[in-house]
Amino acid sequence: MAPSILFRTWVHFVVEFRSDPPHNLTVQVVIGLGGNLGNVEAAFQAVRRNLASRWRIVASAKLYRTRPVGPSQPDFLNSALRLEGNGGLSRLLEECRTAEVAAGRKRATEIRWGPRTLDIDLLLVRGGVRRGLRLEVPHPRFHERAFAILPAADVAPRWIHPLLGRTVGQLVDDLGRDSLDEVEVVDSVGWFDGN
């Protein structure tokens, strides 16, 4: 008798959202948080509180310190939130932009890769792709940046990048040691509850 071989094939489906998903569709999103001016932890806490009124906060990443790229400036703090809610990626983007302004960000006058009070990016939508003029998800370069992929891996390590076909955890493994050395954990539990 010939031995039988069992093959298990995992297929993941990707949905491309050309506009916001229907409001009755539950969407899971990972957003990245960053900043290096003012009280960044307080800005992160304010974002978390404000988003919690409309989105369920599923998970909060550790707080990381990252060496900046670009002009001379203070180190950045970075983290991520995993959110769940009904539709509204455009509305979520607007809520994030409003939070940035409330924290003192002035996009019109800032330098590319320069210092900022708060930067929020929509990094990944579970099983979805969104391409548009104002919003591109997954974020086109988050998988290449330790300051974005490490926090994303804290909150969604098994999510599959819909364009690369690899889990977020595998994408962390793909980063070079030099990239990972530019990021250090500052706080593993306390920033998101004010401790």
C-alpha positions as CSV (number, residue, x, y, z in Angstrom):
1,M,0.0,0.0,0.0
2,A,1.2,3.5,-0.8
3,P,1.2,5.9,2.0
4,S,-1.4,8.6,1.8
5,I,-0.4,12.2,2.0
6,L,-2.7,14.9,3.3
7,F,-2.2,18.4,1.9
8,R,-3.7,21.3,3.7
9,T,-4.0,24.4,1.6
10,W,-4.7,27.8,3.3
11,V,-6.5,30.2,1.0
12,H,-7.0,33.7,2.1
13,F,-9.4,36.0,0.4
14,V,-8.7,39.7,-0.2
15,V,-11.4,42.2,-0.6
16,E,-10.6,45.4,-2.4
17,F,-12.6,48.3,-1.0
18,R,-13.1,50.9,-3.8
19,S,-15.0,53.0,-1.3
20,D,-15.9,52.5,2.4
21,P,-17.2,49.0,3.2
22,P,-20.9,48.8,3.9
23,H,-21.7,50.1,7.4
24,N,-23.1,46.7,8.4
25,L,-19.7,45.0,7.7
26,T,-17.4,44.6,10.6
27,V,-13.9,45.7,9.7
28,Q,-10.7,45.2,11.7
29,V,-8.0,47.8,11.3
30,V,-4.4,48.3,12.6
31,I,-3.4,51.9,13.0
32,G,0.1,53.1,13.7
33,L,0.9,55.9,16.2
34,G,4.0,58.0,16.2
35,G,5.3,61.3,17.5
36,N,8.4,63.0,19.0
37,L,7.3,66.5,20.1
38,G,5.4,67.3,23.3
39,N,3.8,64.7,25.5
40,V,3.5,61.9,23.0
41,E,2.2,59.4,25.5
42,A,-0.7,61.7,26.4
43,A,-1.5,62.2,22.7
44,F,-1.6,58.4,22.2
45,Q,-3.9,58.1,25.2
46,A,-6.2,60.8,23.8
47,V,-6.4,59.0,20.5
48,R,-7.2,55.8,22.2
49,R,-10.0,57.4,24.3
50,N,-11.5,59.2,21.4
51,L,-11.5,56.2,19.0
52,A,-13.0,54.0,21.8
53,S,-16.3,55.9,21.4
54,R,-16.8,54.5,17.9
55,W,-14.4,51.6,17.6
56,R,-13.7,48.6,19.8
57,I,-10.1,48.6,20.9
58,V,-9.1,45.0,20.5
59,A,-5.4,45.3,21.4
60,S,-2.7,47.9,22.1
61,A,0.9,47.5,21.2
62,K,3.9,48.1,23.3
63,L,5.4,51.6,23.3
64,Y,8.7,51.7,21.3
65,R,11.4,54.3,21.0
66,T,12.8,54.8,17.5
67,R,15.7,56.7,16.1
68,P,14.5,59.2,13.6
69,V,15.1,59.3,9.9
70,G,15.6,62.6,8.2
71,P,16.7,65.9,9.9
72,S,18.2,66.1,13.4
73,Q,15.4,65.7,15.9
74,P,14.3,63.8,19.1
75,D,13.7,60.1,19.0
76,F,10.1,59.0,18.1
77,L,7.7,57.0,20.2
78,N,5.6,54.5,18.3
79,S,2.8,52.1,19.0
80,A,-0.3,50.6,17.3
81,L,-3.9,49.9,18.0
82,R,-6.0,47.1,16.6
83,L,-9.6,48.4,16.1
84,E,-12.9,46.7,15.2
85,G,-16.0,48.5,13.9
86,N,-18.5,48.8,11.2
87,G,-17.2,50.2,8.0
88,G,-16.1,53.8,7.6
89,L,-12.4,53.7,6.7
90,S,-12.7,57.3,5.3
91,R,-14.4,58.4,8.5
92,L,-11.6,56.6,10.6
93,L,-9.0,58.5,8.5
94,E,-10.8,61.8,9.2
95,E,-11.0,61.0,13.0
96,C,-7.2,60.3,12.9
97,R,-6.5,63.6,11.1
98,T,-8.7,65.4,13.6
99,A,-6.7,63.8,16.5
100,E,-3.4,64.9,14.8
101,V,-4.6,68.5,14.6
102,A,-5.9,68.4,18.2
103,A,-2.4,67.3,19.3
104,G,-0.9,70.3,17.5
105,R,0.2,68.8,14.1
106,K,0.5,71.2,11.2
107,R,0.9,69.1,8.1
108,A,1.1,72.2,5.8
109,T,4.2,73.5,7.4
110,E,6.1,70.4,8.5
111,I,9.2,69.0,7.0
112,R,9.1,65.6,5.3
113,W,10.4,63.0,7.9
114,G,10.6,65.9,10.4
115,P,9.4,66.2,14.0
116,R,5.7,66.0,14.8
117,T,3.4,65.9,17.7
118,L,1.4,63.0,16.4
119,D,1.3,60.9,13.3
120,I,-1.4,58.3,12.7
121,D,-1.4,55.9,9.8
122,L,-3.9,53.2,8.8
123,L,-1.5,50.3,8.4
124,L,-3.6,47.2,7.6
125,V,-7.2,46.2,7.2
126,R,-7.8,42.5,7.9
127,G,-8.4,40.8,4.5
128,G,-8.8,44.1,2.7
129,V,-7.1,46.4,0.3
130,R,-8.0,50.0,-0.2
131,R,-6.5,52.1,-3.0
132,G,-7.4,55.8,-3.4
133,L,-6.1,59.3,-3.6
134,R,-6.4,59.9,0.1
135,L,-6.1,56.4,1.6
136,E,-4.0,53.5,0.7
137,V,-4.3,50.3,2.9
138,P,-2.2,48.4,3.5
139,H,0.2,51.3,4.0
140,P,2.7,50.9,1.1
141,R,5.9,50.8,3.2
142,F,4.9,49.7,6.7
143,H,6.3,46.2,6.2
144,E,9.8,47.8,5.6
145,R,9.8,49.9,8.7
146,A,10.6,48.4,12.1
147,F,8.8,51.3,13.9
148,A,5.6,50.3,12.2
149,I,5.8,46.5,11.7
150,L,6.9,45.7,15.3
151,P,3.9,47.4,16.9
152,A,1.6,45.9,14.2
153,A,3.0,42.5,15.1
154,D,2.2,43.1,18.8
155,V,-1.5,43.4,17.9
156,A,-2.0,41.3,14.8
157,P,0.9,38.9,14.3
158,R,-1.1,36.3,12.4
159,W,-2.8,38.7,10.0
160,I,-1.8,38.1,6.4
161,H,-0.5,41.1,4.4
162,P,-3.0,40.9,1.5
163,L,-0.5,41.9,-1.2
164,L,2.6,40.0,0.1
165,G,0.9,36.8,1.3
166,R,2.9,36.7,4.5
167,T,1.9,37.2,8.1
168,V,2.8,40.3,10.0
169,G,5.0,38.1,12.2
170,Q,6.8,36.7,9.2
171,L,7.4,40.3,7.9
172,V,9.1,41.1,11.2
173,D,11.4,38.1,10.6
174,D,12.1,39.5,7.1
175,L,13.6,42.7,8.5
176,G,17.3,43.0,8.8
177,R,19.0,43.1,12.2
178,D,20.0,46.7,11.5
179,S,16.4,47.8,11.2
180,L,15.4,46.1,14.4
181,D,18.3,47.6,16.3
182,E,16.9,51.1,15.7
183,V,13.8,50.3,17.8
184,E,13.6,49.6,21.5
185,V,10.7,48.7,23.8
186,V,10.0,51.6,26.3
187,D,6.8,50.3,27.9
188,S,5.2,46.9,27.5
189,V,1.9,47.5,29.2
190,G,1.2,50.9,30.8
191,W,0.9,53.7,28.2
192,F,-2.6,52.8,27.0
193,D,-4.3,52.9,30.4
194,G,-2.4,55.9,31.7
195,N,-0.2,53.9,34.1
